[in-house]
């Protein structure tokens, strides 16, 4: 029984583990099997989109790294045409290399490809390859490219395009839908070969774009604000999106050890500002803040691109990181103090904004750095440890009476002990956010003529909570875990507002009392009243199970 008959009889049998995508293959009538030095064969079946056999499809066996310009004359290509059952049989010229199978239905111009085929015996069976409508790839031309002799191509296929006459971009046509393992740039009559991109996702009848050609890898980062995601209806602008990377969604080995080659860009290739809060390749964990100009409400189609893995970085270190917290947490967008607490427990707490309000630690040790909601947090002992911000009394953190401001933090209360514990304090006669002695979260603003105006809501201990206080003119709001908890203002009579004290985190600013007991993470202060949608989006994005960001 010949190999073709064997395959028809044995299907479905054990198949080689392969990835199926669509590709371009020649439509000339091939010989049944090209001559070769070995007796090994590859056998498989080509089917149409409806799963039915595809007879008359031209099938070619390419070496995995076949170059469509340099390959002809250097490689023996086995070719065949599928029979009435869609079955083909291809002779293997060299058992020591891996192969790609390309197929094309010449009438319908549908295409298919099977990659990463390893020869495993006299007859290597291959999974069914499904013909589909191809797409195109629009790729940016690399810097210093040779426009006379340069070209781009898909290895293991006959897909190529010359750079001659091109400007900025070239288009690889008739590329099948699916994941194309690699795109290369090369120069005729030269050994120059450069990887433009790995794992390019192509959709049927659509165009995939490759920007930043110096980076080998890219991935689309989607924002889901529909009810199944962050569930935010309004459009938000200039929002710092938290992107968490783990070993499950990112291959750290492909990036530089410190993450310095990471880049983010809009769909048109415009680079976005970002800040790496933590990059721990050994543990497979990273937290990155990316400033996105628009997050659309009730939408799941919007995405940005993440790039990493650059040859320039690998060879000479000529590409430097552009992590820039001040651009992400821009004071012109309202951010006036942002502390990630990513440092050592006894180190000054760095302010991500351009204000550089460095938090000076008191009584803290290296052990004060503990796991937080986002990377590392600070632990406060409830007795003597706190942070103060020198020079902040009359600074941008001196929010005016009846003005607009937002205070937010992830808080972990050690216990509810019927004592006061300050989270953020500008002084008892100024403003602050705390755990009240009646075991309620509280935001307070002191008015010079009438005294304290406060909003409270029941507190919870031994769990992380996202607490946000908003002052908007004469209105005051308290949010817990992204939802409005209360906007009912309580009044306490007194006079004499005092704005002379520096800001404190974890203690009352104007007295050595009300120490925080527990952990704090991501203390954020703005001189604008954040909207309910902004606050909910922040919570849904930052909580342990991120409901905004999706990797697809």
Backbone torsions as a table, in degrees:
resi	resn	phi	psi	omega
1	UNK	NA	129.3	-179.4
2	UNK	-77.0	171.5	-174.7
3	UNK	-63.0	-38.5	-179.5
4	UNK	-63.8	-44.4	179.6
5	UNK	-66.5	-40.2	177.4
6	UNK	-58.5	-45.0	-176.9
7	UNK	-63.7	-44.5	-179.5
8	UNK	-60.9	-34.6	-178.3
9	UNK	-77.7	-34.1	-172.4
10	UNK	-88.1	-15.6	-174.4
11	UNK	-65.9	134.7	-1.0
12	UNK	-89.9	124.7	178.6
13	UNK	-109.6	-167.6	176.3
14	UNK	-69.5	131.8	-177.8
15	UNK	-113.5	154.9	171.5
16	UNK	-63.8	146.2	179.0
17	UNK	-80.1	109.7	-174.8
18	UNK	-135.6	165.7	173.7
19	UNK	-107.8	134.3	-177.6
20	UNK	-107.2	125.4	174.0
21	UNK	-138.2	180.0	178.9
22	UNK	-103.7	148.8	-178.0
23	UNK	-152.9	173.4	177.2
24	UNK	-91.6	136.3	173.8
25	UNK	-139.6	154.4	-176.4
26	UNK	-65.5	152.8	-178.3
27	UNK	-107.2	7.5	176.3
28	UNK	-72.0	153.2	-178.1
29	UNK	-70.4	115.7	-176.3
30	UNK	-85.4	161.0	171.1
31	UNK	-71.4	161.1	-176.0
32	UNK	-61.9	-50.7	176.0
33	UNK	-148.2	125.4	179.1
34	UNK	-71.9	156.2	-180.0
35	UNK	-68.5	150.8	179.9
36	UNK	-156.4	166.5	-175.8
37	UNK	-88.4	-10.3	-177.9
38	UNK	-115.9	166.2	179.4
39	UNK	-100.8	-2.0	-179.5
40	UNK	-69.8	147.6	178.9
41	UNK	-134.2	159.0	171.1
42	UNK	-114.5	128.8	-178.9
43	UNK	-126.3	146.4	-179.1
44	UNK	-171.0	-169.0	-176.4
45	UNK	-138.6	141.5	174.9
46	UNK	-106.8	130.9	180.0
47	UNK	-125.3	159.7	175.2
48	UNK	-83.4	175.5	-177.3
49	UNK	-60.4	-26.8	179.3
50	UNK	-85.3	4.7	178.0
51	UNK	86.1	-2.8	-179.9
52	UNK	-81.9	152.6	179.0
53	UNK	-56.7	145.7	-180.0
54	UNK	-113.8	89.6	178.6
55	UNK	-73.2	155.2	175.3
56	UNK	75.5	14.5	177.5
57	UNK	-84.2	134.8	177.4
58	UNK	-79.9	126.4	-175.3
59	UNK	-123.6	134.9	-179.2
60	UNK	-131.2	139.6	175.9
61	UNK	-100.6	112.9	-178.6
62	UNK	-106.2	140.4	165.4
63	UNK	-57.5	145.7	-172.0
64	UNK	-53.2	-38.6	-177.1
65	UNK	-106.8	28.9	179.1
66	UNK	-57.5	130.7	177.8
67	UNK	-102.9	118.5	-174.7
68	UNK	-64.9	-16.7	174.9
69	UNK	-90.2	-45.3	-173.5
70	UNK	-94.0	-16.2	-176.0
71	UNK	-69.8	-45.4	-179.1
72	UNK	-55.2	129.8	-177.8
73	UNK	91.0	-18.5	179.4
74	UNK	-106.4	-23.5	-177.8
75	UNK	-125.6	142.4	173.8
76	UNK	-89.5	119.2	-178.4
77	UNK	-102.7	124.9	175.5
78	UNK	-84.9	136.7	-178.9
79	UNK	-134.6	156.6	179.0
80	UNK	-158.8	168.3	173.7
81	UNK	-122.5	134.0	-176.6
82	UNK	-65.9	145.2	178.6
83	UNK	-84.8	-167.7	-176.5
84	UNK	-64.9	-17.9	176.6
85	UNK	-96.5	7.1	-178.6
86	UNK	76.0	11.7	-173.6
87	UNK	-90.8	143.1	175.3
88	UNK	-130.6	161.4	175.3
89	UNK	-143.2	124.2	-173.1
90	UNK	-123.8	130.0	176.6
91	UNK	-73.2	139.2	-179.0
92	UNK	-94.2	115.8	-179.9
93	UNK	-69.5	-35.1	-173.9
94	UNK	-145.9	114.2	-175.4
95	UNK	-75.6	-7.0	-174.8
96	UNK	-86.8	-6.7	-178.0
97	UNK	-117.1	163.5	173.8
98	UNK	-89.9	160.7	-173.5
99	UNK	-132.0	162.7	171.8
100	UNK	-125.0	137.6	175.5
101	UNK	-106.6	129.0	176.4
102	UNK	-117.4	140.2	179.9
103	UNK	-137.0	147.3	176.6
104	UNK	-141.8	134.9	172.2
105	UNK	-94.4	107.5	-165.9
106	UNK	-67.4	-26.9	-179.2
107	UNK	-76.4	-50.2	-177.5
108	UNK	-86.1	-13.8	-179.0
109	UNK	62.2	30.2	172.3
110	UNK	-88.7	156.2	-170.2
111	UNK	-141.4	157.6	178.4
112	UNK	-151.3	156.5	179.1
113	UNK	-150.3	142.7	172.5
114	UNK	-120.6	127.2	-175.5
115	UNK	-112.8	168.6	172.8
116	UNK	57.9	48.7	178.7
117	UNK	-89.9	120.2	177.5
118	UNK	-105.4	129.8	-178.5
119	UNK	-72.1	124.4	-172.8
120	UNK	-119.7	4.9	179.6
121	UNK	169.3	-166.4	-179.3
122	UNK	-61.2	-35.1	-179.7
123	UNK	-135.9	107.0	-177.7
124	UNK	-92.1	113.5	178.0
125	UNK	-79.9	144.5	-176.9
126	UNK	-125.9	142.6	179.6
127	UNK	-60.0	155.2	176.2
128	UNK	-56.0	135.3	175.0
129	UNK	-106.1	129.3	-175.3
130	UNK	-99.6	123.4	176.8
131	UNK	-69.8	142.0	179.0
132	UNK	-151.4	167.1	177.8
133	UNK	-69.5	129.6	-177.8
134	UNK	-78.5	172.1	172.7
135	UNK	-125.6	-162.4	177.8
136	UNK	-133.5	161.6	175.9
137	UNK	-123.5	121.9	174.9
138	UNK	-101.5	115.3	-171.9
139	UNK	-119.6	135.2	174.9
140	UNK	-68.5	140.9	-179.6
141	UNK	-78.9	134.3	-178.6
142	UNK	-61.8	153.3	175.3
143	UNK	-62.4	141.5	179.0
144	UNK	63.3	28.2	178.5
145	UNK	-70.5	153.3	176.6
146	UNK	-88.7	104.1	-175.2
147	UNK	-77.7	-13.4	177.8
148	UNK	-84.3	-43.4	-172.5
149	UNK	-119.2	-2.9	-177.1
150	UNK	-79.4	155.3	177.2
151	UNK	-157.3	161.8	173.8
152	UNK	-118.5	151.0	-178.2
153	UNK	-157.4	162.5	171.5
154	UNK	-97.0	115.6	-179.8
155	UNK	-65.4	146.6	-178.5
156	UNK	76.4	26.6	-178.4
157	UNK	-158.3	177.0	175.2
158	UNK	-104.9	34.2	-178.7
159	UNK	-101.4	118.0	-176.8
160	UNK	-154.2	160.9	175.2
161	UNK	-152.0	134.7	176.9
162	UNK	-77.5	151.5	175.2
163	UNK	-86.9	-11.4	-177.4
164	UNK	-57.4	124.2	178.8
165	UNK	81.9	-1.7	-179.1
166	UNK	-81.4	160.0	178.2
167	UNK	-143.9	104.6	176.6
168	UNK	86.7	-52.2	-176.7
169	UNK	-135.9	156.4	168.8
170	UNK	-128.1	161.6	-178.5
171	UNK	-121.9	122.7	171.5
172	UNK	-89.8	116.3	-172.1
173	UNK	-95.9	161.1	176.0
174	UNK	53.9	45.0	176.2
175	UNK	-95.8	127.3	-174.8
176	UNK	-69.5	159.9	177.9
177	UNK	-71.9	141.9	-178.4
178	UNK	131.2	-165.6	-179.4
179	UNK	-99.2	113.8	176.1
180	UNK	-84.6	119.1	-172.7
181	UNK	-58.8	-38.2	-175.3
182	UNK	-152.2	151.4	168.5
183	UNK	-126.2	130.0	-176.6
184	UNK	-115.1	151.9	164.8
185	UNK	-111.2	136.1	179.4
186	UNK	-144.9	169.3	179.7
187	UNK	-125.7	131.2	178.2
188	UNK	-61.2	146.7	179.6
189	UNK	56.4	34.3	-179.5
190	UNK	-151.2	159.7	176.5
191	UNK	-91.2	3.5	-177.7
192	UNK	-68.4	121.7	174.1
193	UNK	-140.3	128.5	-178.6
194	UNK	-129.0	131.7	175.5
195	UNK	-74.0	121.0	178.0
196	UNK	-85.6	-42.5	-179.8
197	UNK	-164.6	139.9	169.9
198	UNK	-94.3	153.1	169.6
199	UNK	50.1	65.8	178.8
200	UNK	-90.0	121.2	-178.8
201	UNK	-87.2	123.3	-178.2
202	UNK	-119.8	135.0	178.9
203	UNK	-107.4	147.9	179.7
204	UNK	-57.2	129.2	176.3
205	UNK	68.0	12.3	-176.8
206	UNK	-123.5	169.5	180.0
207	UNK	-114.2	124.0	174.1
208	UNK	-93.6	139.6	-176.3
209	UNK	-111.2	138.0	176.5
210	UNK	-116.6	108.6	172.9
211	UNK	-102.2	174.1	177.9
212	UNK	48.2	63.5	-174.5
213	UNK	-66.3	-11.0	176.8
214	UNK	-77.6	-7.8	-178.8
215	UNK	-106.1	130.2	-172.0
216	UNK	-75.2	-31.1	-173.4
217	UNK	-118.6	151.1	173.2
218	UNK	-149.5	157.2	178.0
219	UNK	-152.2	146.0	179.0
220	UNK	-91.5	130.7	179.6
221	UNK	-110.1	110.7	-175.4
222	UNK	-94.4	153.6	176.9
223	UNK	-116.7	115.9	-177.4
224	UNK	-106.3	106.9	178.3
225	UNK	-108.7	10.6	177.3
226	UNK	-73.6	172.6	178.4
227	UNK	-55.8	-26.2	178.2
228	UNK	-79.7	-11.4	179.6
229	UNK	-114.1	-122.3	-177.8
230	UNK	-72.5	-18.8	177.0
231	UNK	58.7	54.6	178.8
232	UNK	-122.3	126.2	-174.2
233	UNK	-88.5	-31.4	-175.2
234	UNK	-86.2	155.2	176.6
235	UNK	-83.8	133.6	-177.8
236	UNK	-115.4	138.1	179.8
237	UNK	-116.0	153.7	176.4
238	UNK	51.2	53.2	-174.0
239	UNK	-103.0	131.3	175.9
240	UNK	-81.8	105.4	-178.5
241	UNK	-85.8	130.9	174.7
242	UNK	-87.1	121.6	175.3
243	UNK	-109.7	115.6	177.1
244	UNK	-96.7	130.6	174.7
245	UNK	-111.5	136.4	176.4
246	UNK	-133.6	172.1	176.3
247	UNK	-62.8	-20.1	-179.3
248	UNK	-80.4	-26.6	-177.4
249	UNK	-118.3	2.2	-176.8
250	UNK	-152.3	135.7	177.3
251	UNK	-92.3	95.8	-175.9
252	UNK	-62.0	-26.8	-178.4
253	UNK	-63.8	-21.8	-179.7
254	UNK	-82.9	-9.5	-179.4
255	UNK	-108.4	168.1	176.1
256	UNK	-65.0	153.2	-173.0
257	UNK	-59.0	-29.8	-179.3
258	UNK	-102.7	6.0	-179.3
259	UNK	74.3	12.8	-175.5
260	UNK	-68.0	-11.8	180.0
261	UNK	-101.8	10.3	177.1
262	UNK	-73.9	137.9	174.0
263	UNK	-139.1	153.8	174.8
264	UNK	-128.6	144.3	-178.0
265	UNK	-147.8	155.2	172.6
266	UNK	-72.5	173.6	-178.1
267	UNK	-63.7	-22.7	178.3
268	UNK	-91.5	7.0	177.8
269	UNK	93.4	-5.5	178.9
270	UNK	-66.0	123.9	-178.3
271	UNK	-69.3	144.8	-179.2
272	UNK	-110.0	146.8	175.9
273	UNK	-72.9	143.7	179.5
274	UNK	-149.5	162.0	176.3
275	UNK	-135.5	126.0	174.4
276	UNK	-84.8	112.8	175.9
277	UNK	-78.4	-43.7	177.5
278	UNK	-146.1	140.0	172.9
279	UNK	-137.2	108.0	-178.1
280	UNK	-125.7	86.1	-176.6
281	UNK	-64.6	-34.7	-178.6
282	UNK	-62.4	-38.3	179.9
283	UNK	-93.2	-4.0	-179.5
284	UNK	64.7	49.9	-178.1
285	UNK	-145.8	137.4	176.2
286	UNK	-154.6	146.4	173.8
287	UNK	-126.9	124.3	-175.2
288	UNK	-130.9	132.3	176.2
289	UNK	-99.9	126.2	-178.5
290	UNK	-120.7	127.0	177.9
291	UNK	-81.9	116.2	-179.0
292	UNK	-111.5	127.0	-173.2
293	UNK	-68.5	-30.2	-178.9
294	UNK	-144.9	125.9	169.1
295	UNK	-112.4	114.1	-175.3
296	UNK	-80.0	137.5	178.4
297	UNK	-73.6	146.3	177.8
298	UNK	48.5	53.1	-175.0
299	UNK	-142.8	147.5	176.0
300	UNK	-133.6	6.2	-176.5
301	UNK	-95.5	-17.9	-176.0
302	UNK	-75.6	138.0	179.5
303	UNK	-148.4	161.5	167.7
304	UNK	-119.1	170.0	-178.8
305	UNK	-112.3	139.3	174.2
306	UNK	-110.0	134.1	-179.0
307	UNK	-122.1	147.5	174.7
308	UNK	-161.6	164.4	178.0
309	UNK	80.4	84.3	-178.2
310	UNK	-117.0	133.9	-178.7
311	UNK	-66.3	-33.2	178.3
312	UNK	-61.4	-40.5	178.5
313	UNK	-65.8	-43.6	-175.3
314	UNK	-65.9	-39.0	-172.0
315	UNK	-82.9	-41.0	-173.4
316	UNK	-135.6	-0.3	-178.6
317	UNK	65.3	27.2	-173.5
318	UNK	-80.8	-11.1	177.6
319	UNK	-105.2	123.4	-178.0
320	UNK	-104.9	156.4	-179.8
321	UNK	-66.5	153.0	-179.6
322	UNK	-124.5	27.8	177.6
323	UNK	-60.6	129.3	-170.0
324	UNK	-148.8	89.8	-178.6
325	UNK	-62.7	-35.4	-178.2
326	UNK	-64.6	-30.5	178.1
327	UNK	-78.9	-30.6	178.4
328	UNK	-74.4	-49.7	179.2
329	UNK	-99.8	69.6	-171.7
330	UNK	-75.7	131.5	178.6
331	UNK	-62.6	-27.2	178.1
332	UNK	-69.9	-15.5	175.3
333	UNK	-99.9	13.2	173.4
334	UNK	102.3	-17.0	-177.7
335	UNK	-71.5	124.4	-179.6
336	UNK	-119.7	-15.3	175.4
337	UNK	-163.1	122.5	-179.4
338	UNK	-136.8	116.8	-179.5
339	UNK	-118.6	114.7	179.1
340	UNK	-81.9	-24.4	-174.7
341	UNK	62.5	39.4	-179.2
342	UNK	-85.8	-4.4	-175.1
343	UNK	-85.7	-180.0	172.6
344	UNK	-61.6	154.0	-173.3
345	UNK	-61.7	-27.6	-179.5
346	UNK	-103.7	10.7	-178.5
347	UNK	-94.1	156.9	174.0
348	UNK	-56.5	143.0	178.4
349	UNK	-85.8	116.3	-175.8
350	UNK	-79.2	136.0	175.1
351	UNK	-87.9	125.0	-177.6
352	UNK	-72.1	-20.4	-177.6
353	UNK	-78.0	169.1	178.7
354	UNK	-70.2	-10.5	177.2
355	UNK	-69.0	-27.7	178.5
356	UNK	55.6	49.0	175.4
357	UNK	-80.2	86.3	-176.3
358	UNK	-72.5	128.7	179.0
359	UNK	-85.6	118.2	-179.2
360	UNK	-86.2	123.9	-177.1
361	UNK	-83.7	143.7	175.4
362	UNK	-126.7	124.7	176.8
363	UNK	75.4	6.0	-176.4
364	UNK	-90.4	152.4	178.0
365	UNK	-122.5	177.5	177.2
366	UNK	-58.5	-31.2	-179.7
367	UNK	-71.4	-7.1	177.9
368	UNK	-72.1	-13.9	174.3
369	UNK	-84.4	119.2	-176.7
370	UNK	-131.9	161.2	176.2
371	UNK	-59.9	133.3	-179.3
372	UNK	-117.1	-168.5	175.7
373	UNK	-70.4	-37.6	-179.7
374	UNK	-126.4	96.5	-178.2
375	UNK	69.0	-123.4	-175.2
376	UNK	-100.9	145.8	175.3
377	UNK	-122.1	175.7	175.5
378	UNK	-109.7	138.5	176.7
379	UNK	-103.1	134.0	179.4
380	UNK	-116.7	135.7	-169.7
381	UNK	-85.7	-4.5	179.1
382	UNK	78.0	4.5	-176.4
383	UNK	-125.0	-45.3	-173.2
384	UNK	-149.2	-7.8	-175.4
385	UNK	-92.9	139.6	179.2
386	UNK	-169.1	175.1	175.0
387	UNK	-123.5	141.6	172.8
388	UNK	-124.7	153.6	-178.4
389	UNK	-113.9	94.3	-176.9
390	UNK	-60.2	142.3	176.3
391	UNK	76.2	13.9	-176.1
392	UNK	-97.4	-5.2	-174.7
393	UNK	-56.9	-45.1	-177.8
394	UNK	-114.5	33.3	-174.3
395	UNK	-101.5	-163.3	176.9
396	UNK	-65.5	-14.0	177.2
397	UNK	-87.8	0.8	177.5
398	UNK	-89.9	75.2	-175.9
399	UNK	-67.8	136.2	-174.8
400	UNK	-73.2	159.3	175.3
401	UNK	-61.0	134.6	-177.9
402	UNK	56.8	30.2	178.3
403	UNK	-93.4	-153.3	178.4
404	UNK	-126.1	128.2	174.9
405	UNK	-159.3	161.5	177.5
406	UNK	-135.7	128.8	175.6
407	UNK	-114.3	131.8	178.6
408	UNK	-145.0	152.4	177.7
409	UNK	-165.8	150.8	165.9
410	UNK	-87.6	125.6	-173.1
411	UNK	-126.2	142.3	175.3
412	UNK	-128.2	104.5	-179.9
413	UNK	-84.5	127.5	-179.4
414	UNK	-63.2	-37.6	179.3
415	UNK	-162.4	167.4	171.3
416	UNK	-106.3	99.9	-169.7
417	UNK	-115.9	17.4	179.4
418	UNK	60.0	34.9	173.5
419	UNK	-125.9	159.7	174.6
420	UNK	-76.7	137.4	174.9
421	UNK	-140.4	112.3	-176.9
422	UNK	-79.0	136.3	171.5
423	UNK	-93.9	-57.5	177.1
424	UNK	-130.9	131.5	-177.5
425	UNK	-143.0	130.3	170.5
426	UNK	-106.6	8.3	-178.8
427	UNK	122.0	149.2	-177.7
428	UNK	-61.7	-29.1	-179.5
429	UNK	-102.4	24.9	177.4
430	UNK	-129.9	-110.0	179.3
431	UNK	-138.3	165.7	177.6
432	UNK	176.8	175.6	176.3
433	UNK	-137.5	132.3	-171.0
434	UNK	-152.8	173.1	166.3
435	UNK	-98.5	112.8	-175.4
436	UNK	-73.3	160.6	-178.3
437	UNK	-72.6	-2.0	171.4
438	UNK	-100.0	20.4	175.6
439	UNK	61.7	44.5	175.8
440	UNK	-131.4	143.2	170.1
441	UNK	-65.8	146.7	-177.0
442	UNK	-149.3	137.0	167.3
443	UNK	-110.9	138.0	-175.5
444	UNK	-131.5	138.1	170.2
445	UNK	-133.8	132.5	-176.1
446	UNK	-101.7	125.3	176.9
447	UNK	-99.1	136.0	-171.7
448	UNK	-57.1	-39.0	-173.3
449	UNK	-92.9	-26.5	-171.2
450	UNK	-119.0	-15.1	176.7
451	UNK	102.5	-154.8	-173.4
452	UNK	-74.6	138.0	168.1
453	UNK	-121.1	120.9	-172.7
454	UNK	-131.2	152.1	171.7
455	UNK	-129.0	134.5	-173.9
456	UNK	-130.5	158.7	174.5
457	UNK	-157.3	149.3	-175.0
458	UNK	-55.6	133.4	-177.2
459	UNK	-93.8	164.6	177.9
460	UNK	-133.9	138.3	179.8
461	UNK	-105.6	163.7	173.9
462	UNK	60.6	30.7	173.4
463	UNK	-157.4	149.5	178.4
464	UNK	-74.4	132.5	176.8
465	UNK	-129.9	142.6	177.2
466	UNK	-97.5	106.8	-174.2
467	UNK	-109.4	128.5	-177.5
468	UNK	-132.1	129.7	173.5
469	UNK	-114.6	134.1	-177.4
470	UNK	-125.9	130.3	169.8
471	UNK	-111.4	125.2	-178.3
472	UNK	-132.3	84.4	-175.6
473	UNK	66.8	-119.0	-179.4
474	UNK	-90.8	0.5	-179.6
475	UNK	-101.6	154.2	-178.6
476	UNK	-143.4	139.1	-174.8
477	UNK	-137.1	146.5	175.5
478	UNK	-125.8	125.7	179.7
479	UNK	-115.7	142.6	174.6
480	UNK	-131.1	124.0	-178.9
481	UNK	52.9	45.4	172.4
482	UNK	82.3	-4.9	-177.5
483	UNK	-116.0	145.1	177.1
484	UNK	-64.1	120.9	179.4
485	UNK	-93.2	-40.6	179.6
486	UNK	-164.7	147.8	170.5
487	UNK	-132.7	22.5	-179.7
488	UNK	-89.0	109.7	-175.9
489	UNK	-83.2	128.3	173.1
490	UNK	-102.9	142.4	-176.9
491	UNK	-110.1	139.9	171.0
492	UNK	-131.3	120.5	-173.8
493	UNK	-68.8	137.4	172.4
494	UNK	180.0	168.5	177.5
495	UNK	-137.7	159.4	174.1
496	UNK	99.9	69.3	175.8
497	UNK	-62.9	139.2	-177.5
498	UNK	-128.3	111.4	-176.4
499	UNK	-107.9	20.4	-170.5
500	UNK	-89.5	-2.4	-174.5
501	UNK	-99.7	145.5	174.0
502	UNK	-70.8	151.3	178.7
503	UNK	-63.3	142.1	172.9
504	UNK	-125.0	145.4	173.2
505	UNK	-116.7	118.8	179.0
506	UNK	91.8	10.7	176.9
507	UNK	-165.7	155.3	174.3
508	UNK	-64.5	136.4	-173.4
509	UNK	-70.6	-32.8	-173.2
510	UNK	-107.1	16.2	177.9
511	UNK	-162.8	148.7	178.4
512	UNK	-82.4	71.5	-176.1
513	UNK	-156.9	177.7	177.1
514	UNK	56.7	43.3	-179.7
515	UNK	-68.5	141.8	178.2
516	UNK	-74.1	138.5	177.3
517	UNK	-119.6	105.2	-176.4
518	UNK	137.4	-154.0	-176.1
519	UNK	-117.0	153.0	174.1
520	UNK	-131.6	144.7	178.2
521	UNK	-143.5	147.1	174.0
522	UNK	50.5	61.0	173.4
523	UNK	-75.6	126.5	-171.9
524	UNK	-136.0	128.8	-178.3
525	UNK	-128.1	130.6	-178.6
526	UNK	-130.5	150.5	178.3
527	UNK	-96.9	29.2	174.2
528	UNK	-133.0	156.5	175.6
529	UNK	-87.5	106.0	-179.9
530	UNK	-66.8	145.9	-177.4
531	UNK	-78.2	161.2	175.2
532	UNK	-56.3	-38.1	179.0
533	UNK	-66.1	-40.3	178.4
534	UNK	-60.3	-46.2	-176.6
535	UNK	-66.6	-42.7	178.2
536	UNK	-65.2	-41.0	179.5
537	UNK	-63.3	-39.6	178.1
538	UNK	-60.6	-45.9	-179.4
539	UNK	-64.6	-47.5	-177.3
540	UNK	-65.8	-28.2	178.6
541	UNK	-81.4	-36.0	-171.7
542	UNK	-93.6	-21.0	-176.8
543	UNK	-64.4	165.1	-171.6
544	UNK	-55.3	-40.8	174.6
545	UNK	-98.3	97.1	-174.4
546	UNK	-67.5	119.8	-178.4
547	UNK	-100.0	-2.3	179.7
548	UNK	-95.8	-50.3	-171.7
549	UNK	-86.7	132.9	176.7
550	UNK	-133.4	135.1	173.0
551	UNK	-100.5	123.1	-178.6
552	UNK	-122.1	NA	NA
